[in-house]
């Protein structure tokens, strides 16, 4: 198939060579099915001729890159060897062993693996959008199709199997033509893109594992060659990690003294200008000034990009008096940090609230550096008036193909996560971490004002008597229908509401809506209860009991129709206050419940102190297959002695419902009985039980 080029005064030499290569490949593909085994050597010569012509035609239309350093070239060779071995192993396992003799099978596997590696390398390289890159991929696909066709014919594969070679042959020639046409134009190539490293690691590994699984599925065990290929991967992978993590060859730009990003370099024993004493006790200083970005850019632009950024957060007591104390603390931080970091590492933005470290070592050694910094900086500092212990959080991000600003943002997100989790820890950036933090920021931005905007909603899940399956009440379940974030469940947004100090506002809305709905359902002889969940913080509010009484009075609801639930795991820290508020509710006639009860010794002992009416247990206590099943007997017996009714919740199967009934639980709640639904649907459900009452 001749390759098309733009109209020119003369046909360029690359066009002639690529045309000749395409014709040779086409003739070879046509002759292969007709050749007998005795003439296959001529076919091999034809394939090699096509490869040579393709190579000669490619050299003028491919753009070269600056010659990398020896270490970068070695790393490239080792990376290619690791990926290539995985692809060769996959080819060896997938080729028919009973149709090809071992030497031919190995040659074909190496050829296919090498060509696949070429395609993978080009498609993930920085010049993957250029015409030359398309030519290389097309040539590799064409040659792979020829090799595959030859292997299938030599192995006497079925006629249909030979068709597998058609797509790479045709697609390769077309892609070569398109790439050559683009390369022949006078328009400049697009700029270089960041190298995609992960496909070069993941694709060969997945191919090898999938091929191994395919062979094992057919009942075949790996042969000696497959084992040797797999074993050959081990030293290559070790060498690759050693090259990446070698700290003896730091980038040249990291050899200078540590720099403070807002002023002069930091010198041992003296704090930089502009230290901020007031920052002790804050979450940490921002790290966004120009010198740090330059250091990260230098790492990224190295021939073999590697390294990491550590952002260290320092948090001390809120009351630190005197300028000299701040200077002493900062001087000690600088001394300890310089004693830990390597000669090629760079300190930046050193203040009493934190600093950054740019290192040229790989991720494992960077994490070890963070561990050493954590150990050194958490030791008490001797200052005027006694010892001061700093709490330290470290965020770590690798220097990859992204912009320096992206690395900085990633390390800062990891630092923030370390602070959220209590400090004295190292957090490593990953995409999931960023999703979590971005989600948290979205929740913090959208949740305030949700009540005023009418975005909150209640659904109701019926509670039934397990003896006769009659409904006795319902639990009000809060949902946030955000137009930006979609439906958000309480488990996600209530912790944010507590941090923002608006959980009381949400609780007031829930109590009001639940009581209004309860009043609408309480008609005629039907007397049902409504359970609402409250947090310990809500319950501890001084006005909670009188506010509840006011809502009940406003809607004319009998107090004994309201059940206030509080989660048992949160009770311990505020036990005296919780006891007082629950007692106040019961004095009104409101019933109380302990949710998420854990059948532990401390929990059982605590029951005697809590003025409650209902005890809610999870499905694990009534599941016949769960080891905790034996504890339900203890819980039911204790409940009987204390006059408590036991409610089994989250019953999502018939066996769980039956297990709860046999265990002695009076009430049940869960998908197997009734799903949460809107007020209208739950009312229709209640209509099916005219005699339903509490």
GUTORRO-595984 format. One record per residue (C-alpha): x negated, y negated, z. Coordinates in pm, whole numbers, padded with zeros to 5 digits, always signed. Each point is the difference from the previous one (the first is absolute). Example, Ala and Ser with C-alpha at 12.3 -4.5 7.8 and 13.67 -1.06 7.14 Angstrom:
% GUTORRO-595984
-01230+00450+00780/-00137-00344-00066/
***
This chain:
% GUTORRO-595984
+00000+00000+00000/-00186-00318-00115/-00023-00272+00261/+00157-00336-00091/-00194-00324+00046/+00086-00363-00072/-00071-00121-00353/-00367-00090-00027/-00245-00076-00277/-00180+00327+00058/+00073+00314+00195/-00201-00007+00324/-00235+00286+00079/+00197+00107+00314/+00309+00042-00219/-00181+00235-00234/-00136+00210+00285/+00330+00020+00186/+00184+00081-00323/-00247+00279-00069/+00036+00128+00356/+00379+00000-00024/-00010+00186-00332/-00245+00254+00142/+00222+00054+00305/+00306+00042-00219/-00171+00250-00229/-00133+00193+00297/+00347+00020+00155/+00141+00122-00333/-00272+00261-00058/-00012+00138+00353/+00322+00208-00022/-00123+00151-00329/-00354+00085+00109/-00089+00351+00104/-00218+00061+00307/-00308+00053-00218/+00008-00359-00126/+00064-00174+00330/-00358-00124+00009/+00080-00220-00298/+00301-00132+00188/-00221-00088+00297/-00231-00190-00235/+00303-00191-00134/+00108-00097+00352/-00350-00117+00085/-00017-00196-00324/+00329-00174+00078/-00130-00083+00348/-00322-00146-00140/+00188-00212-00254/+00238-00123+00270/-00292-00093+00224/-00177-00187-00279/+00317-00183-00091/+00080-00093+00360/-00328-00169+00089/+00062-00324-00194/+00361-00044+00122/-00055+00059+00372/-00111-00277+00227/-00285+00072+00233/-00025-00109+00361/-00298-00149+00187/-00249+00265+00097/+00071+00093+00364/-00260+00066+00265/-00161+00342+00042/+00207+00066+00314/+00320-00096-00183/-00091+00228-00290/-00069+00286+00241/+00334-00057+00169/+00175+00000-00337/-00166+00327-00097/+00093+00163+00331/+00362-00122-00022/+00024+00133-00356/-00151+00333+00106/+00253+00039+00282/+00297-00078-00224/-00139+00204-00287/-00053+00310+00212/+00363-00019+00117/+00124-00027-00359/-00227+00279-00122/+00125+00222+00283/+00359-00075-00104/-00079+00084-00362/-00175+00325+00096/+00297+00116+00205/+00260-00093-00263/-00174+00152-00302/+00100+00363-00075/-00263+00229+00152/+00110+00307-00193/-00026-00168-00342/-00338-00179+00034/-00330+00146+00109/-00150-00180+00304/-00269-00200-00190/+00250-00130-00257/+00253-00074+00270/-00257-00199+00199/-00111-00197-00306/+00359-00089-00084/+00073-00092+00365/-00306-00228+00014/+00094-00162-00331/+00360-00061+00103/-00106-00119+00347/-00252-00243-00145/+00249-00139-00249/+00267-00035+00271/-00255-00180+00219/-00070-00240-00286/+00369-00080-00036/+00039-00045+00376/-00309-00221+00028/+00100-00225-00287/+00362-00036+00109/-00108-00107+00350/-00302-00210-00096/-00025-00379-00009/+00019-00015-00385/+00302+00230-00035/+00203-00254-00199/-00261-00056-00271/+00007+00147-00348/-00319+00192+00068/+00159+00166+00301/+00293+00114-00212/-00240+00140-00257/-00188+00200+00262/+00321+00143+00143/+00125+00086-00348/-00325+00172-00094/-00004+00199+00326/+00360+00113-00057/-00073+00099-00359/-00304+00206+00095/+00190+00155+00292/+00273+00104-00243/-00256+00163-00228/-00167+00187+00286/+00336+00113+00135/+00112+00115-00344/-00319+00201-00047/+00034+00158+00345/+00361+00100-00060/-00078+00153-00338/-00303+00190+00125/+00204+00130+00288/+00273+00120-00236/+00259-00211+00178/+00363+00008-00120/+00086-00225-00291/+00207-00230+00222/-00295-00053+00234/-00204-00139-00291/+00248-00290-00017/-00145-00125+00331/-00298-00133-00195/+00215-00214-00233/+00085-00293+00238/-00362-00080+00098/-00113+00035-00364/+00265-00228-00148/+00011-00239+00295/-00378-00022+00011/-00034-00093-00367/+00277-00262+00027/-00151-00150+00317/-00344-00012-00163/+00150-00184-00297/+00178-00251+00226/-00313-00062+00206/-00222-00042-00303/+00248-00242-00156/+00002-00210+00317/-00379+00009+00033/-00041-00115-00362/+00202-00317+00060/-00169-00324+00087/+00211-00057+00311/-00192+00041+00327/+00061+00298+00223/+00204-00052+00317/-00198-00068+00319/-00138+00286+00203/+00238+00151+00254/-00071+00152+00342/-00108+00362-00019/+00267+00242+00120/-00199+00237+00218/+00277+00212+00150/+00112+00180-00321/-00357+00119-00054/+00017+00174+00337/+00365+00109+00010/+00054+00129-00356/-00286+00256-00004/+00089+00118+00351/+00369+00043-00087/-00090+00177-00326/-00231+00246+00178/+00252+00072+00277/+00288+00042-00247/-00208+00235-00218/-00097+00205+00304/+00363+00024+00106/+00101+00103-00353/-00255+00282+00001/+00098+00120+00347/+00364-00004-00105/-00082+00253-00270/-00162+00224+00258/-00356-00064-00119/-00282-00077+00239/-00277-00253-00085/-00298+00156-00174/-00370-00062+00067/-00024-00293-00244/+00295-00177+00161/-00154+00045+00345/-00337-00132-00120/+00163-00305-00161/+00190-00072+00324/-00318+00042+00207/-00188-00233-00234/+00240-00277+00098/-00117-00002+00363/-00355-00141-00046/+00126-00249-00259/+00266-00135+00240/-00254-00021+00284/-00245-00186-00223/+00275-00239-00111/+00089-00088+00361/-00367-00046+00089/-00049-00240-00290/+00311-00200+00094/-00083-00010+00369/-00375-00055-00025/-00068-00297+00230/-00368-00023-00101/+00084-00188-00320/+00219-00293+00101/+00088-00263-00259/-00259-00274-00027/+00240-00272+00111/+00047+00159+00341/-00358-00048+00109/+00037-00351+00135/+00100-00122+00345/+00361+00018+00117/+00206-00298-00106/+00274-00191+00177/+00259-00082-00258/+00072-00346+00130/-00350-00118+00074/-00365+00101+00034/-00128+00358+00033/+00039+00172+00334/-00321+00033+00199/-00053+00250+00279/+00087-00136+00340/+00174-00315-00121/+00362-00042-00105/+00079-00158-00335/+00135-00349-00018/+00374-00027+00036/+00063+00290+00235/+00357+00006+00123/+00040+00069+00370/+00378-00031-00028/+00009+00300-00229/-00067+00235+00290/+00330+00172+00059/+00127-00049-00355/+00048+00275-00257/-00310-00093-00198/-00144-00255-00236/+00081-00012-00369/-00288+00110-00221/+00028-00194-00329/-00298-00229-00063/-00229-00008-00312/-00317+00176+00117/+00182+00320+00086/+00169+00008-00340/-00338-00050-00168/-00145+00293+00193/+00291+00223-00098/-00025-00112-00363/-00369+00092-00005/+00082+00348+00126/+00274+00042-00259/-00222-00117-00286/-00278+00244+00085/-00069+00271-00264/+00138+00261+00240/+00267-00182+00206/+00007+00126+00356/+00027-00137+00350/+00259-00107+00252/+00132-00297+00193/+00067+00021+00373/+00209-00270+00166/-00046+00006+00377/+00260-00150+00233/-00110-00110+00349/+00258-00054+00271/-00082-00113+00353/+00189-00117+00309/+00226-00296-00055/-00159-00209+00273/-00368-00063-00074/-00118-00328+00149/-00289-00212-00123/-00182-00057-00327/-00305+00185+00125/+00197+00322+00049/+00105-00005-00364/-00358-00061-00111/-00129+00282+00219/+00260+00243-00133/-00073-00092-00359/-00375+00029+00047/+00046+00348+00150/+00232+00104-00285/-00261-00110-00255/-00279+00182+00185/+00195+00325+00023/+00123-00017-00358/-00350-00063-00138/-00131+00294+00203/+00255+00230-00164/+00012-00108-00365/-00263+00112-00247/-00268-00219-00159/+00202-00027-00322/+00331-00086+00168/+00131-00355+00016/+00188-00163+00288/+00250-00269-00091/+00251-00233+00170/-00134+00068+00348/+00220-00167+00263/+00125+00106+00342/+00316+00128-00167/-00166+00231-00249/-00240+00046-00287/-00052+00195-00321/-00268+00241-00116/-00082+00064-00366/-00190+00325-00047/-00132+00177-00306/+00041+00352+00135/+00275+00243-00089/+00332+00043+00184/-00114+00273+00239/-00305-00192+00121/+00207-00321+00010/+00246+00172+00234/-00294+00115+00214/-00119-00362+00009/+00345-00108+00117/-00012+00264+00273/-00336-00130+00123/+00127-00359-00002/+00306+00107+00197/-00212+00175+00261/-00242-00291+00035/+00252-00283+00014/+00237+00161+00250/-00270+00018+00266/+00055-00268+00271/-00170-00337-00055/-00165-00166+00299/+00114-00363+00012/+00016-00264+00266/+00249+00117+00257/-00019+00374-00072/+00040+00252-00279/+00216-00052-00308/+00116+00291-00211/+00103-00066-00358/+00257+00211-00179/-00100+00073-00357/+00189+00096-00313/-00178+00080-00327/+00151+00000-00348/-00193+00179-00275/+00042-00026-00378/-00216+00146-00277/-00146-00220-00273/+00145+00146-00316/+00106-00135-00335/+00231-00266+00141/-00077-00367+00037/-00185-00119+00315/+00321-00166+00115/+00176+00339-00017/-00269+00166+00214/+00028-00284+00249/+00377+00034+00013/-00022+00376+00045/-00248-00025+00286/+00214-00266+00167/+00308+00222-00029/-00192+00286+00159/-00117-00234+00279/+00355-00109+00062/+00109+00362+00025/-00277+00068+00254/+00124-00294+00207/+00363+00118-00022/-00101+00343+00127/-00168-00142+00309/-00359-00071-00111/-00310+00197+00104/+00034+00194-00325/-00097+00001-00368/+00261-00007-00272/-00086+00093-00358/+00191-00172-00276/+00213+00210-00229/+00293-00074-00226/+00250+00145+00247/-00134-00232+00271/+00057-00297-00227/+00352+00118-00078/+00073+00023+00372/-00135-00345+00077/+00168-00162-00299/+00325+00169+00099/-00043-00133+00353/-00054-00353-00132/+00312+00033-00216/+00202+00111+00302/-00131-00288+00209/+00090-00244-00274/+00349+00129-00082/+00136+00117+00337/+00045-00341+00166/+00334-00137-00111/+00139+00339-00106/+00293-00042+00241/+00087-00346-00130/-00023+00120-00360/+00241+00287+00069/-00251+00271-00091/+00063+00228+00299/+00241+00291-00020/+00124+00281+00222/+00073+00358-00093/+00159+00244+00240/-00068+00366+00073/+00276+00195+00177/-00067+00196+00318/+00206+00316+00041/+00097+00235+00281/-00180+00326-00076/+00278+00206+00159/+00279-00102-00241/-00187-00216-00259/+00224-00298+00080/-00164-00344-00036/-00044-00185+00330/-00190-00306-00112/-00260-00144-00233/-00345-00151+00016/-00059-00338-00165/-00316+00012-00214/-00159-00324-00117/-00110-00054-00359/-00169-00300-00156/+00119-00049-00359/-00274-00232-00119/+00041-00135-00355/-00381-00005-00025/-00107+00318+00180/+00308+00217-00044/+00151+00198+00287/-00235+00003+00300/+00052+00232+00297/-00032-00108+00366/-00307+00216+00059/-00188-00229-00238/+00134-00346+00072/+00078+00011+00375/-00370+00002+00102/-00046-00304-00222/+00304-00166+00158/-00148+00060+00345/-00330-00159-00103/+00185-00296-00151/+00217-00040+00311/+00330+00036-00187/+00109+00342+00121/+00250-00163+00236/+00166-00178-00292/+00038+00329-00187/+00132+00175+00310/+00266-00264+00056/+00123+00043-00355/+00014+00380+00032/+00191-00009+00330/+00251-00249-00138/+00066+00190-00324/+00016+00340+00170/+00254-00118+00258/+00209-00168-00269/+00009+00324-00199/+00079+00201+00312/+00299-00224+00067/+00123+00059-00355/-00024+00378+00047/+00166+00006+00343/+00363+00018-00110/+00284+00207+00141/-00113+00307+00187/-00346+00009-00159/-00265-00084+00258/-00356+00030-00131/-00331-00122+00133/-00261-00207-00184/-00370+00046+00075/-00248-00279-00067/-00378+00019+00029/-00191-00264+00191/-00372-00046+00052/-00154-00029+00343/-00079-00363-00074/+00367-00070-00077/+00113+00184+00310/-00247-00192+00217/+00148-00337-00100/+00163-00161+00307/+00322-00079-00188/+00049+00343-00158/+00265+00127+00243/+00216-00315+00009/-00033-00039-00377/+00123+00357-00049/+00295-00067+00228/+00088-00311-00202/-00002+00191-00331/+00222+00276+00140/+00245-00257+00131/+00002-00191-00329/+00114+00307-00196/+00216+00155+00271/-00205+00319+00009/+00013+00220+00308/-00352+00013+00154/+00000+00380+00017/+00026+00012-00381/-00346-00155-00037/-00315+00210+00039/-00334-00182+00026/-00296+00218-00102/-00363-00061+00088/-00290+00215-00124/-00164+00204+00275/-00363-00034-00125/+00018-00381+00044/+00152+00003+00346/-00303+00086+00212/-00178-00336-00022/+00309-00195+00115/+00169+00262+00217/+00115-00227+00290/+00149-00257-00239/+00166+00270-00212/+00153+00158+00310/+00140-00336+00111/+00151-00082-00340/+00154+00346-00047/+00151-00023+00346/+00145-00339-00090/+00157+00143-00315/+00153+00291+00190/+00146-00246+00252/+00192-00147-00293/+00125+00346-00096/-00231+00028-00303/-00148+00344-00054/-00374+00041-00047/-00213+00253-00186/-00365+00101-00008/-00107+00060-00361/-00295+00205-00133/-00030+00192+00324/-00319+00204+00031/+00028+00311+00212/-00315-00063+00201/-00064+00013+00371/-00028-00378+00037/+00312-00055-00209/+00204+00247+00204/-00113-00161+00326/+00088-00344-00137/+00360+00102-00070/+00093-00024+00368/-00087-00371+00004/+00182-00100-00317/+00373-00087+00023/+00111+00168-00322/+00301+00197-00125/-00128+00165-00317/-00327+00174-00084/-00096+00026-00370/-00247+00270-00106/-00164+00074-00333/+00049+00304-00225/-00322+00171+00106/+00154+00086+00337/+00288+00190-00159/-00184+00155-00296/-00027+00378+00058/-00331+00003-00191/-00161-00282+00201/-00223+00084+00301/+00171-00277+00202/+00334+00180-00032/-00033+00144+00353/-00009-00351+00152/+00360-00077-00097/+00127+00226+00277/-00191-00208+00255/+00132-00325-00149/+00361+00119-00001/-00025+00126+00360/-00150-00327+00121/+00268-00191-00191/+00275+00205+00163/-00137-00070+00349/-00025-00373-00072/+00339-00022-00174/-00145-00076-00343/+00143+00108-00334/-00263+00119-00249/+00016-00116-00363/-00204+00189-00260/-00092-00231-00288/-00154+00044-00346/+00185+00326-00055/-00060+00052-00370/+00090+00368-00042/+00270+00239+00112/-00252+00200+00202/-00096-00311+00199/+00364-00080+00070/+00061+00353+00123/-00321-00008+00203/+00108-00321+00172/+00342+00141+00080/-00142+00321+00145/-00253-00195+00206/+00280-00184+00178/-00021-00341-00171/+00342-00163+00017/-00033-00235-00297/-00178+00012-00333/-00107-00247-00266/-00173+00050-00336/+00034+00056-00374/+00141+00350+00048/+00297-00154+00183/+00045-00343-00160/-00233-00235-00186/-00038-00372+00074/+00241-00202-00212/+00174-00333-00028/+00277-00095+00239/+00267+00073-00262/-00124+00351-00068/-00041+00083+00367/+00352-00123+00066/+00127+00230-00274/-00191+00282+00169/+00167-00081+00333/+00341+00007-00170/-00052+00371-00062/+00009+00050+00380/+00317-00177+00127/-00054+00122+00353/-00359-00118+00020/-00082-00164+00332/-00284-00027+00240/
***
